[in-house]
């Protein structure tokens, strides 16, 4: 007779792995495991796993790629698949288990896994989202190499379980990736990657087919490293180029401030009531911004001044006529904000790359809190000056705002 096959499901959502605590039998109670169970006679392994996940957790899971090989059990073998619960489903401990936890890749050692699940959990780790610390301002740290692949031309792509590096976002690539070193090797770029739960493949940069946080993938920080790949499993030191990070943070904080200053300076031109920004001005930035580029020497925000903006109450002609006054007024607002200072923070809803992050800034007119995945200064007063220049395109359909910060 064939060895009995036990199937296990590594349920992954938002870059985290579901761990389930056994409530019985007595010998296993209190230990944590991947949910699953025995394949019944006449059942396929996939059908058995879907049945077990429905019975134990109440979810209709989509199965992904199989991870690892056959893990030996006392009787039989364990085979594990990645899986994703249905979009609106919340797994619940219906039988066999009395507690569930979604673990980040940095929390995998926080529960007492049953011995048979330790191997599978290690194999699942590269399929989880990267834990990032750039939001708290970190510029150094250590991590374990989960994946390292040669890219040709003497470069390799390295994924670690955690990192202080900020990667460029592939859907809104405003702030470039950090530079620095990984295990002493130069990190020449840092990009967002997506690992498919369906086939396990790592997609990088422009190849990433889904929006940030989309289903069917875990999102990871990919360090583009010059030199030979480090070994998988190696503990490595990660050091961000701190000077460059600080310039990018200053430019990013400056870009948001310049946007609110433009809103304030153009407020009197609106002919209709428009949605207001947190400082109380009509939110030209939110209604018309089409792209934002941050660099070490400043930022460029581009606004579309089309028909839809005119319908909302601001015409390109009015703005063009008043542009010198608008720019002067914006610079006066920026000078006042820089002189007065104001707390700046990045608030994170969680530590995983795709968890929502917010830019928070306290100014005399109000408190801004907007979605933002970048890095920032900690106070507006860290800037010595911040100036903005506005330029209309030849056809008058686009306005570019160039903001230049100088650090104290
Ligand atoms: Zn931002």
Boltz pocket constraint, residues with backbone or C-beta under 6 A from the ligand:
constraints:
  - pocket:
      binder: B
      contacts: [[A, 252], [A, 256], [A, 359], [A, 371], [A, 372], [A, 373], [A, 374]]
      max_distance: 6.0
